[in-house]
Amino acid sequence: MKLCPRCSSSHDAVGWTCPTCGFAPPLRGGFPALAPELAHGGAGFQPQAFAELAALEASNFWFRARNRLIVWALRRHFPQMRRYLEIGCGTGYVLAGVAQAYPEASLTGSEVFSVGLPYAARRVGKAELLQMDARRIPYREEFDAIGAFDVLEHIEEDEVVLSEMLRAVRPDGGIVLTVPQHPWLWSRQDEYARHVRRYRIGELREKVLRAGFKVEFETTFVSLLLPAMLASRLAQRKASADSDPLMELRLPNLINWAFESVMYLERQLIRLGIRFPVGGSLLLIARKAKVAR
C-alpha cells in the first residue's frame, strides 16, 4: 500500500495521485518528488558525486565485490522476492545487479537527491524511480525486501529510517543493509561523502533490534584488505587538504584486479560460514515477524 505524503491515507492507485485528498507530487527531472524540499541537496551536498560514482562503480573492485555479496545474500535469504525497494539507490549500480538476479521482480529505487535518478534510469529501465526522504517512507507492508547500501551512515536519524522500513516491509519480509564500520577508520573520504558516523561493533544490530526486527545474518567484510585500508586512511590524514578524497578508489588496473581477487576469496569464506572479527564494512540482514493468525 502507498501512503499519501499529505494526508497519510493508504491506497493502491496507479501512480501517486491520492484518491482521498487529490494530492499529486510534483516532478523533479521527470520523477515523482515526495520530499521536494530536499530534492536539490543541502548540507554540503555535491551533485558531481553522482557523475564520479557512475564513472567508478562498474570497474572498481570495492563496488563490484560489494554487489556480488549483496546479490548472494538476497538470493540466500529472499529467494522468492517479488517486490523490492532500494533506499538511496544513487546511480542504480546495485539496483541493476538486483534486476539481473531477479528478472521477474518489481523493483523500486528511491534517492533523496533527484540528480541521481537519471543515472539509475539509464541502468535499470524497468524500475520505478522516485525522490524520497528515507525518514518518511510512503509505503505500508508493500515489499518483500528493502535494501539500503551505505546509506544509513549519512542520516542522523538512522533509527527513524529503520522504523520506517519496518512499516514498509511485508510480514516475514526483511531488510538488507551495508554500512561502514569502525570510527578509527574515519578519513577525508568519509567527510567528502558527508557521513555522520562509522558504526561501532554491535551498534547497527542494537538499532535494528530496537526497531522491531529479528537479526538473521550478520558479517563484516573488507576484512582481508583491512591493513591496506588502514594504511590508505592514515596516508589520507597526512595528505594536503586539496588531495583527491577518492584516491583509494582510483587504483592502477593491476592493484584493482588483485584487490578484487582478495574480495572474491573473502566472499567464498563468508559463504562457507567463516566470520571475521573486524572489517571495513558490515552486512546485516533482518526479518520482520509474521503476523499471528
BELKA-V383777 format. One line per field, one symbol per residue. ss: DSSP state (H for helix, E for strand, - for the rest). burial: b if it has 24 or more other ideal C-beta (glycine too) atoms within 12 Angstrom, else e. A space follows every 50 residues. Layout:
# BELKA-V383777
ss=???
burial=???
This chain:
# BELKA-V383777
ss=-EE------EE---------------EE--EEE--HHH---------HHH HHHHHH----HHHHHHHHHHHHHHHHH-----EEEEE-----HHHHHHHH H----EEEEEE--HHHHHHHHHH----EEEE-------E---EEEEEEE- -HHH---HHHHHHHHHHHEEEEEEEEEEEEE-HHH--HHHHH------E- --HHHHHHHHH--EEEEEEEE----HHHHHHHHHHHHH------------ --HHHHHHHHHHHHHHHHHHH---------EEEEEEE------
burial=ebbbbeeeeebeeeebebeeeebebeebbebbbbbeebbeeeeeeeeebb ebbbebbeebbbbbbbbbbbbbbbebbbeebebbbbbbbbbbbbbbbbbe bbeebebbbbbbbbbbbbbbbebbeebbbbbbbbbbbbbebbbbbbbbbb bbbbbeebbebbbbbbbbbbeebbbbbbbbbbeebbbbbbebbbbebbbe eebbbebbeebebebbbbbbbbbbbbebbeebbeebeeeeeeeebbebbe beeeebeebbebbeebbeebeeeeebebbbbbbbbbbbeeeee
